[in-house]
């Protein structure tokens, strides 16, 4: 998935999606995750994404958006609705989603 290593002028929004995977279905899950990443990149207001998953199935994906209207439009997109349903039925034991306003950011890179 695409990284997010820039800091646009704030504020902008972070959608923090923390999940615990069920066992199995890795190929189908990976395909859906990649499809959603490609689709999100085409959405108005999309800024980037960061994602990690541990061997224990715990994952955190943070997507960044220009405004709350962009987040609402992404949530309601038909293809995304299908992925959400599949996640609840097949791939996640649980998930938590939080939306945070980012006022500023900075980074260090050696």
KEKOLNU-642334 format. One record per residue (C-alpha): residue number from 0; x, y, z. Coordinates in steps of 0.02 Angstrom, whole numbers, padded with zeros to 5 digits. Example, Ala and Ser with C-alpha at 12.3 -4.5 7.8 and 13.67 -1.06 7.14 Angstrom:
<pts>
n | x | y | z
0 | 00615 | -00225 | 00390 $
1 | 00684 | -00053 | 00357 $
</pts>
This chain:
<pts>
n | x | y | z
0 | 00000 | 00000 | 00000 $
1 | 00051 | 00177 | -00028 $
2 | 00143 | 00265 | 00111 $
3 | 00105 | 00436 | 00180 $
4 | 00266 | 00530 | 00212 $
5 | 00214 | 00707 | 00177 $
6 | 00126 | 00832 | 00285 $
7 | 00001 | 00941 | 00195 $
8 | -00052 | 01102 | 00274 $
9 | -00175 | 01060 | 00412 $
10 | -00298 | 01028 | 00460 $
11 | -00337 | 00863 | 00378 $
12 | -00412 | 00701 | 00444 $
13 | -00349 | 00528 | 00489 $
14 | -00462 | 00376 | 00485 $
15 | -00384 | 00249 | 00604 $
16 | -00444 | 00072 | 00570 $
17 | -00382 | -00055 | 00699 $
18 | -00428 | -00237 | 00665 $
19 | -00403 | -00414 | 00725 $
20 | -00406 | -00539 | 00582 $
21 | -00487 | -00709 | 00584 $
22 | -00385 | -00855 | 00521 $
23 | -00384 | -00900 | 00336 $
24 | -00440 | -00813 | 00180 $
25 | -00274 | -00723 | 00162 $
26 | -00271 | -00720 | -00028 $
27 | -00448 | -00652 | -00043 $
28 | -00417 | -00527 | 00096 $
29 | -00256 | -00467 | 00016 $
30 | -00342 | -00445 | -00152 $
31 | -00484 | -00346 | -00073 $
32 | -00364 | -00237 | 00027 $
33 | -00264 | -00196 | -00129 $
34 | -00422 | -00158 | -00228 $
35 | -00482 | -00041 | -00090 $
36 | -00313 | 00045 | -00084 $
37 | -00316 | 00075 | -00273 $
38 | -00496 | 00135 | -00265 $
39 | -00464 | 00254 | -00121 $
40 | -00322 | 00335 | -00217 $
41 | -00449 | 00390 | -00349 $
42 | -00566 | 00473 | -00224 $
43 | -00579 | 00662 | -00205 $
44 | -00496 | 00719 | -00045 $
45 | -00385 | 00565 | -00025 $
46 | -00209 | 00606 | 00039 $
47 | -00126 | 00438 | 00076 $
48 | -00123 | 00280 | 00180 $
49 | -00011 | 00185 | 00302 $
50 | -00043 | 00005 | 00352 $
51 | 00039 | -00128 | 00461 $
52 | -00013 | -00301 | 00519 $
53 | 00070 | -00411 | 00648 $
54 | 00090 | -00599 | 00641 $
55 | -00044 | -00609 | 00776 $
56 | -00174 | -00536 | 00655 $
57 | -00182 | -00365 | 00735 $
58 | -00178 | -00228 | 00604 $
59 | -00185 | -00039 | 00597 $
60 | -00224 | 00057 | 00439 $
61 | -00228 | 00246 | 00439 $
62 | -00298 | 00335 | 00288 $
63 | -00284 | 00523 | 00270 $
64 | -00416 | 00637 | 00197 $
65 | -00433 | 00822 | 00162 $
66 | -00603 | 00841 | 00248 $
67 | -00747 | 00748 | 00329 $
68 | -00854 | 00757 | 00172 $
69 | -00721 | 00654 | 00080 $
70 | -00724 | 00524 | 00219 $
71 | -00914 | 00511 | 00212 $
72 | -00910 | 00491 | 00022 $
73 | -00779 | 00353 | 00037 $
74 | -00880 | 00261 | 00170 $
75 | -01036 | 00263 | 00059 $
76 | -00950 | 00205 | -00103 $
77 | -01034 | 00045 | -00167 $
78 | -00872 | -00055 | -00186 $
79 | -00818 | -00003 | -00012 $
80 | -00986 | -00056 | 00060 $
81 | -00958 | -00230 | -00013 $
82 | -00784 | -00238 | 00065 $
83 | -00853 | -00181 | 00234 $
84 | -00984 | -00320 | 00230 $
85 | -00854 | -00451 | 00182 $
86 | -00742 | -00391 | 00323 $
87 | -00877 | -00412 | 00454 $
88 | -00933 | -00581 | 00386 $
89 | -00765 | -00662 | 00342 $
90 | -00604 | -00574 | 00389 $
91 | -00618 | -00483 | 00555 $
92 | -00645 | -00544 | 00732 $
93 | -00669 | -00361 | 00777 $
94 | -00625 | -00187 | 00722 $
95 | -00621 | -00010 | 00791 $
96 | -00630 | 00144 | 00683 $
97 | -00585 | 00319 | 00741 $
98 | -00579 | 00483 | 00647 $
99 | -00457 | 00615 | 00707 $
100 | -00421 | 00792 | 00652 $
101 | -00236 | 00821 | 00619 $
102 | -00184 | 00999 | 00658 $
103 | -00002 | 00982 | 00608 $
104 | 00133 | 00853 | 00578 $
105 | 00320 | 00839 | 00563 $
106 | 00445 | 00702 | 00529 $
107 | 00627 | 00651 | 00535 $
108 | 00717 | 00545 | 00407 $
109 | 00901 | 00496 | 00411 $
</pts>
